[in-house]
Amino acid sequence: MFARPNRGKTTAAAEGEVVVLLIGMRINHFWAVHHWLPVLLAMPRMLRELARDPGRGLLGHVLLLPSGSPRTYYVVQYWESKEKLYAYAAAPDMFHHRAWAMINRRERSGRARGHVGLWHEAYVVPEGSYESIYADMPAYGLAAATGVVPLERRGRRAADRFAHRSGAPERPAAPAGPDCGTAPGPAGADAAPGPAGQVR
């Protein structure tokens, strides 16, 4: 079933700092299916486990399919806090802990070395250092994780949205003008919505 787009321009309802995890894998040797397939299948299992227990802190995620290379797959995840992210990673009763132990055992044995690459990057983004805009898009990315509000409530310009602070009264909705969401922002921040590929 396809998500229905929100008409017009919206922005994410995020408050406070935003924690973003990029995590993925690279298939180095396609023929070594028995090495990379278990790694590929582990991520959906972890996401299902986290979806069943929202208290663990995962707010939402986006699966990004290969672009330019069929070897690399990754997921963008949004978390409540870095403490919850790392608590999940270290929790002995969670699947991530068992999967990582299995990968480490294979690495030490030398059997899996070089067949599959793994990586992650984690970012804690303070309030005032992010903004978003979505034009005729379903809730996607940060907005799917934190909720959607009309663009005017956070500001029509990127600079206004960067300036939004938690607890501050939101702007009253203003009639959309021709410049709504198109005023200059950092590196063309308002030029277009992000890529597709939401898996929730």
N, C-alpha and C positions, 0 to 999 in steps of 0.2 A: 504494500500500500504506500502510495506517495504522499509525503507531507504537503499540506496546502500552504502556499506562500502567503505571507502577510503583505497586504497591499501597501504600497508607498514605502517610505523610509523609516527604519527602526534602528534601535541600538540595544546593546546588551544592558541588562539591569544590574550588572556586577557592582558590588560595593566593597571598599577596602582593597587589600592586596589580592592579586590573582596569582595562583600557583599553576604553572604550566609544565607538563612533562612531555617531551618528545621521546618515543621509544620505538626501536625498530630492529630489523635484521637484514642481512644481505646474504643471498645464496652465492657462495663462492664457487661451488662445483655442483652443477645441476645433477650430475650422475649420482651424487651421494645423497639420494633421497632419504635414506634411513637416518641420516644425520640432521638434515634441515627440516624435514616434515614435522617431527615432534616439536621443534622450536616454533614453527609456523602455527601449529595447532594450539600451542600453550597460551598464546595471547587471548584468543576468544574465550578460553576456559577461565582465565583470570578475570576478564571483563564480566563474564556471567556471574562469577563468584562475588565480585564487587557490587554488581547490580542487585544481588539478593540481600546485601548487607550495606545499606546506604550510610550507616554510622561509621563505616571505614573511611569515608571522606572523598570518594570519587564523585564529582559532580556531573561529569559528562565526558564524552570522547568523540573523536572523529577518526575514522579509518581512512588513510590516504593510500590509494592504489598506485602502482608503479607509474612513473612519468618519465619516459625516455629510457627506462631500463626495467626489464622484467625480473631483475635480481633483488630489488630493494623494496621493502614494505615497512610502513611505520604508522604509529597511532599518536595523535595529539590528545593528551588527557588534561582535564581541568580538575584540580583538587582544592578541598577546603583549606588545607594548610600543608606546609612542608613536613610538619610533625606527623600528620596522619599519613602522608605519602610514605615516609620512611618507616613508620610503625607497621604499615601493611607489608612493606618489602621484607621486614625482619621477623614478622609474626610466624612462629613455627607451626601454627595450625592452618596457615593459608597456603594455597597452591604455589604462589610465587617462591616461597622458601624451598619447597620440594623441587620445583623445576630448576632453580638456580643451583641447588646441591647436585642434581643430576648432571647439569651442564659442567659444573666444576669437576665432577668425577671423570667425565669423559675427557675433559681437557687434560687432567693429570695423567690419564692412561695413555694419552697420545692418539687415541683412536679418532677423535673428532676434530683434532687440531687443523685449522685452515679451511674446513668445509663450509662453515657458516660464520658470518660476522654478526656481532651484537653491539648495540650502542644505545645510549640514552643521554639526553640533556635535560636538566631541570632548571627552571627559572622562577624566581619569586619576583613578581612585578608589583612594585608599590603603587598605591593609589596616586593618580596624577601622571602615570607613565604608560597608560594604555587608553585606547578609545576604539570604538567600532561603529560601523555603519553597514546596514543590510538594505538593499533595494529590491522590493518584490521577491523576498526570499522567505522560505520557512525558517523557523528558529534553527540556527546553525552555529556550530562552534561555541564560542563563549556565550552567545545568547541562548543556545539550547541548554547550556550548563547552568546559567544563572537567571534566565528569564529575559523577556523582551519588553521594551518600553518604546513609545513613539519617540522619534528622533528629537522633536522639539523639546521634550522634557529634560534632555541633557544638553541641548544646544545644537543649532544648525551647523555651526562651524566646528572643525576638528579641535581648534584651540579651546572652544567652550566645553567640549566633552572631556578634554584632558583636565580642565579646571574643576570638573565636578568633584564634590567631596561628600563622603558618607554623612548622612544626617542633615545635610543642608537641604533647605526646601527646594523641591524641584521646580523648574520653570513652568509657568502656565503654558498650555499648548498654544502655539501661535499659528496663524494661517501660513500654509506653505507658500513660499515665494519661489521665483525662478532660480534663486541661488541656494535653495534648501539642500544642504549636504554637499555643495560643490565649491564652497569657499576654499581657498588654498589651505592645505594642511601639510604636515610633515611628509615629505616624499610621496605626495599624491595620495595621502591616506584615504581621501574620499573618492578616489577615481572609480573604484569598482568593488563589489563584494568579493569575498574570498572564494576559493575553489570549492567544487562540489565533492560529495563523498561521505555525507553524514551517516554513521552507523550508530544507533543508540540502543 
